[in-house]
Amino acid sequence: MFKKFCAVFIIFLMVFSLVDFGFSSENIMNSDDGTNTGVESLAADNNLVPVTTQATSYSSHPVYDVISGYQYNFNPNIIHATGCTAVIINARCSGLTDNRINEFKNAGLKVYLYCPSFFNPDTGNWDYSTPDSLNHAKARVSPFIDRVKGNSNIDGIILDYIRTSGTYPDPKYKNLICDLIAFSRDRLGNDKSLSAFIMPEMNGAATYGQDIDLMKSYLNEIILMSYKGNYQQNSDWIRNIMDYFQSKVEGSNCKASAIIQSYRSDSDLTLLPTNELYSDMDQVIKGGGYGTGLFRAGLNTLSTSNPYTPYTELNDVRF
């Protein structure tokens, strides 16, 4: 198990078949309207390899670039030039103005926010084991849900830390977590997407209270944090867990995707070589994943005092 599964993100994009809840039928993964004039040349000018040009098994699937939330000030056009179709931004970023969101939208990117659920980032403590924990979590997510609901340029929200710590497993927490998801869906309504970051462990229901059978009825997407380095696993593991979780949502309106680490592990920040990144992304799709993406592409440090290097590092990551 790893400790920091949801430190800071940008980028992600989801598509959903939306029926049961009357969700919008718009395919939210398809943010590209075909007006990509200059995208290829922009990518070339910045020494980038657009993922959309790669002859791989995921080339027809959405690809997400997951980067530090500190870098919400990246050039949206360069993000789009890599082949990415959406950004997922930390809802707590103080500099994330509506004007900034508009810039991402104008670049042809979907915009999603993510927010903490049963973890309080201000205190660094988990909050799920007291009688008031559900109310605390509701109060924690509500302002961000309201912002998403009230801004037509924000396409949805992703619940982070929507689980327990895993230290003291208890079956009762499955209902607690599902209650918050149901609350979030009710508050958000059906016109925006609701997703959740998921621990990539097959016993997640027992360990973390993430019971996909309960959760999938309310969610548009589950997003596996398939960080093989943190689990000391190989690429085959990515495919196996993707296949398992895809089978858990099969037949529902909930999609399953996964993101991969762009570096070795939280204890080894060496960037993965291009061929290994492509291979890992392939495994997600071969396992039945709807979309895939990179977590912390281009990072050179986990220190918040010296945040990740911006998109100048993309030449090393080689989308």
N, C-alpha and C positions, 0 to 999 in steps of 0.2 A: 504494500500500500504506500501511497505517497502522501506527502504532507501539504503541498501547495498546489492543489489541482486547479485552483481557479484564481490565481493571483491577479493578473490584469490582461484583458483581451481587447483586440479589435478584430473583427472580421469574421463573418460567417454568413451563410445564406441558406435558406431552406425553401423547400417546396412542399406543398401538401395537397392531397386530395381531400377536399373539405365537403363533408356531407352531413354527418349526424348533427352537428351543432349549427348548421346553417352558415358556416364560415364563408367568407368571400371566395369565389371560385377562381380568382386571379392566381396564376402560377407565380408565387413570389420568388421562385428561383430564377425566373426568366427576366432579369432586370434589363437585359440588353435588348434594345428595340431595333437593332440592326443599323443604327447610325453610329458606327464605330470609326468614323473618319479620323485618321491620324493615330489610332491606337497602336498599330503595329510599329509605325515610325517612332512614336513616343517611347515604346518599349525598347526599341533598338538604340535610341539616343541615350537611354539610361542603362544600357548593357543588361537588359532584362530578357528573359526568355518567356514569352507569354505561354501560360499553361494551355491555352486553347489551341496552340499549334503542335502540341506534343502527340505523337502517334502512340498513345497508350490506352489502356482499357478504360481510363477515367476521362478521356478527352471529351466525351459527350455528356459528362456529369458536371454539376456545379463544383467549383473548387474554392475553398475558403482560405484566406490568409489570416492567421490569428496572431496578433502582435500585441505588444504592451499597450495598455490603456493610457500610459503616459504619452503615447505617440499619436493621440487623436488629431494632432496638428499636421499629420502627413499630407502630402499633396494627393488629393483624391484622384486626380487624373493618372498619376503614376500607379496608384493602387489598381485602378481599373485597367491600366495597360498591361498588368501582369496576367490578366484573365480573371481576376476576382470580380465577383458580382454583388458583394454586399460587405458591409462592415458591422461588426458587433462591438459596441463601445461601452465601457464601464459607465453605468448610469450615475456614478458618484463623481465623475470628472467635473471639477468646478468650472473648467473652461469650455465645456461643451454647450455652446450657445445655440439658439435656433438658427442663427445665420450660418454657423459651422455645419450644422446638420443639412442645411439647404445646399451647401457646397458639395457635400457627398452625394446628395440626390441629383444635383445638376451634372455630376460626373458620370451618372448612369449606375450608381450604386444603391442598393437597398440599405436601409439603416435599421439596426436592431440595438436595443440596450439590454444589458444584463445587470442584475441586482442580487445582493445577498439575501438569503432566506433565514435559515436557522443558525446563522453565524453572525456575530456582531463584529464587523471590522474595526469599529472604534475602540472596542475593549480587547479584541483578540480572543474572545471567548465564544464557545458554542452555547446555544440557547434553545434547548428542546426538551429538557427534562423536568421543568417545573409546570405547575398548573397554569401559569400565565404565558408559557412559551408560545402558544399559538397566537394569542393576542399580540405579543411582542412581534412575532414574525409578520402578522398582518399589517401592523403599523410600520414595519420596516419596508415592506414591498409596495404599500399603497401609494405613496407619493410618486414613485417611479412608474407604476401602472397608470396613474392618472396623467402623467406627462405623455406617455405613449398614446394613451387614448385621446388626448386632446390635441395632438400634433399630427396632421395628415402626412407629414414627411417622415414619420417614424413608423416602421412597418410591423414592429412587434417587440416582445420582451422575452428574455430568457432567464429563468430562475436558476440562480447559482446557489451552492451550498443547500440545495433542496434535499437534505439528508441529515443523518446523525453522524457523529464522529467515527462510529464503528467500534468504539472502545467498550461500550456496554450494550451489546445487541439486545433488543427487546421487541417482540412482535407488535406491541401496542404502537410503536412509532410509525408503522406503515400507515395506519389510519390518520395519525397526526399529520404526516407529510401529505397524504392525499387530501386532507381537509384544507390545507393551505393552497394546494393546486386548484381545488374546486372553487375556493374563495377568489383566487386570482382570475380564473376564467370568468366567474360571475362579474367581478369588478371590471375586467377588461372588455367583456362582451365578445361577440363573435366576428367582428370585422378586422381584428388584428391577430397576429399569430402569437401563440403562447408555447414556449419550448422549455426544456430543462436539460441541464448538464448532468450526465449520468456516470457513476463510477463503473469502470469496465470489468466488473467481476460478476460471475454468474450467480454468486450467492448474495448479490446486492440487496435483495429483499430482506433477508435475515440479518445481514451485517449492517446495512445502512438505512434500512426502512424504505428503500427504493423499489417498490413493488410495481413492476411495469404493467402487470395485469390490471392494477387499480389506476395507475397514472395515465395510461394511454387513452382512456376515455375522454380526458380533458385536454390533452396536449396535441399540438400540431406536429411536434418533432421531439425525439430524444436524441441527444448529442453525446456520444461516447467520448470520454477523455482517454483515448487509447494510447497512453504514453508508455511505449514498450520499455524504454530505458529505465523508468522508475520502477517497473515491475521485473526488470532483468529478464526480459523476454525477447523473442526474435520476430521477424515479420509474419511468420505463420500464425503466431498468437493473435496478431491484429485481425487476420482473416477469420480465425476461429471465433473470436468474441463477436465480430460483426455478424457472422452467420447466426450465432445464438440470439443476439438481440433483435436481428431482423425477424427471426422466427417468432419472437415474443410479440411483435406489433403486427405481424402479418394478418390480413383480414380486417384491420382497423383503419381509421383515417389518420393514424399517426405514422410518420415516417421515421426511419432510423438512419443516422449518419455518424461519422466519426472524424475526429481530428487527431493528428499525429504530432509528436515532438519533432522540431526541426534541429534539435541538439541531442546529445547522448543521454543525458539525464540531469536531474536537478543537482547532482553531485559532480557532473562532468559537462560543462557548457560547450564542449567542442561541437561545432556545427556539423551536421550530417552531410556527406557528399551528395551531389545531385542524384546519382543513380540510386542511392539508398532511399532518398526522399521519394522519388518516383515509384520505386518498388513498394514502399510502405503504403503510398496512396493507392496503388493498384490493388493491394490486398484488401483495402476497405471496400472497393467496388466489387472485387471478386467474391467477397463475403456477403454481397447483397446490399451494401450501403448505398443510400440514395446520393449522398454527397460526401466529400472529403475535404481536408484542408490541413494547413500547417499551424502549429501552435508556437508562438514566439519566433517567427521567422526573422532572422537577422540579429537576434539578441546577442549581446556580448557580455552581459552581466545581469545578475538578478538583484543587484543593489538598487534600492529606490533612490539613493542619493546620487547614483550615476546611472540613470535609466538606459534602456536599450537604445543602441544606435539606430537612428531613423533609417529611411529607405536606402541610404548609401550602402548598407550592408546587403542589399538584395542581390548584388552581383555575386556574392559568396553563396547565397542560398540557391540561386538559379532556379527560379520558377520554370 
